[in-house]
Amino acid sequence: MSKERIDLMFQTLKEKNEKAFVAYIMAGDGGLLTLRDNIQFLQESGVSLVELGIPFSDPVADGPTIQEAGLRALREGTTLKKVLNEIASFRESIEIPIVIMTYMNPVYAYGVEQFANDCELAGIDGLIIPDVPMEEEAIIHPYLKEKQIALIRLVTLTSPLERIKAIAEGTEGFLYAVTVTGTTGERSQIHENLGGYLQKLKEISPAPVLAGFGISTHEQVKGIGGLCDGVIVGSKIVDSLHFGKHEEIIKLINPEKTLVQ
Ligand SMILES: O=P(O)(O)OC[C@@H](O)[C@@H](O)c1c[nH]c2ccccc12
């Protein structure tokens, strides 16, 4: 399946005239044995794709909530190898695409080729590696391409237009539009020119554009999602799972569902 599973997901959403909702979670937060149930819960709540973070000791782009989740996961003894083995054991029971978000260091330690092989065995559909700029993708892209695993690129508010074009041209699966300057985490205010920025990205990018960073309410999900192809929510999901507030996640995606139940 791989990259194709992501493309199919967007195709299905388009047919239903719906936007994508991507949930980021930290692998191993709460123990790896909770991973399958958490992903199953997210799928049932209407999540279109799961972005699964790999805990790492030096997470430069992560804000406090994700950093703390990473520390909890590391204390549980979570490793990249264990995560991939765990996913392989339940992948068939989950339908939605699973994308891994990791820094490059754990992948180097694993061995790049072995990592690509094991991602394929685990049914991983795409990768986000925030500390590998497009100029350096050759260290991993050929191995992923062979396995049809998408390498999803990020653009930021501060990228110059020419660079945004080059990034968008070569992204696979979707384009991750970072909507704040800074690290991950909840923000009450959204960037003043977000509409213009996302509109520009939509014009430029051949792939769907998803907005992430600082989205934590249903109003933001609707508002920002309406400006592009969907949203990515991390910190709010991570905290809700950690504190057992699953209801909050349902509310974020579909508040009516909470009322009916
Ligand atoms: O937590 P937020 O603000 O909702 O943002 C999503 C983000 O957490 C997730 O996509 C992510 C976690 N760590 C990252 C590092 C780089 C890029 C993206 C990420």
The ligand as an SDF file (V2000), in Angstrom:
LIG
                    3D

 19 20  0  0  0  0  0  0  0  0999 V2000
    1.7110   19.9770   18.6680 O   0  0  0  0  0  0  0  0  0  0  0  0
    1.0560   20.8410   17.6580 P   0  0  0  0  0  0  0  0  0  0  0  0
    1.3360   22.2830   17.8880 O   0  0  0  0  0  0  0  0  0  0  0  0
   -0.3890   20.5190   17.4960 O   0  0  0  0  0  0  0  0  0  0  0  0
    1.7870   20.5780   16.2470 O   0  0  0  0  0  0  0  0  0  0  0  0
    1.8020   19.2650   15.5610 C   0  0  0  0  0  0  0  0  0  0  0  0
    3.0680   18.5940   15.8490 C   0  0  0  0  0  0  0  0  0  0  0  0
    3.1280   18.3260   17.2250 O   0  0  0  0  0  0  0  0  0  0  0  0
    3.4980   17.3260   15.1170 C   0  0  0  0  0  0  0  0  0  0  0  0
    3.1810   17.2970   13.7930 O   0  0  0  0  0  0  0  0  0  0  0  0
    4.9840   17.2690   15.3690 C   0  0  0  0  0  0  0  0  0  0  0  0
    5.5570   16.8150   16.5230 C   0  0  0  0  0  0  0  0  0  0  0  0
    6.9160   16.9940   16.4700 N   0  0  0  0  0  0  0  0  0  0  0  0
    7.2300   17.5980   15.2970 C   0  0  0  0  0  0  0  0  0  0  0  0
    8.4500   18.0300   14.8170 C   0  0  0  0  0  0  0  0  0  0  0  0
    8.4790   18.6550   13.5890 C   0  0  0  0  0  0  0  0  0  0  0  0
    7.3190   18.8090   12.8570 C   0  0  0  0  0  0  0  0  0  0  0  0
    6.0790   18.3520   13.3190 C   0  0  0  0  0  0  0  0  0  0  0  0
    6.0270   17.7610   14.5670 C   0  0  0  0  0  0  0  0  0  0  0  0
  1  2  2  0
  2  3  1  0
  2  4  1  0
  2  5  1  0
  5  6  1  0
  6  7  1  0
  7  8  1  0
  7  9  1  0
  9 10  1  0
  9 11  1  0
 11 12  2  0
 11 19  1  0
 12 13  1  0
 13 14  1  0
 14 15  1  0
 14 19  2  0
 15 16  2  0
 16 17  1  0
 17 18  2  0
 18 19  1  0
M  END
$$$$
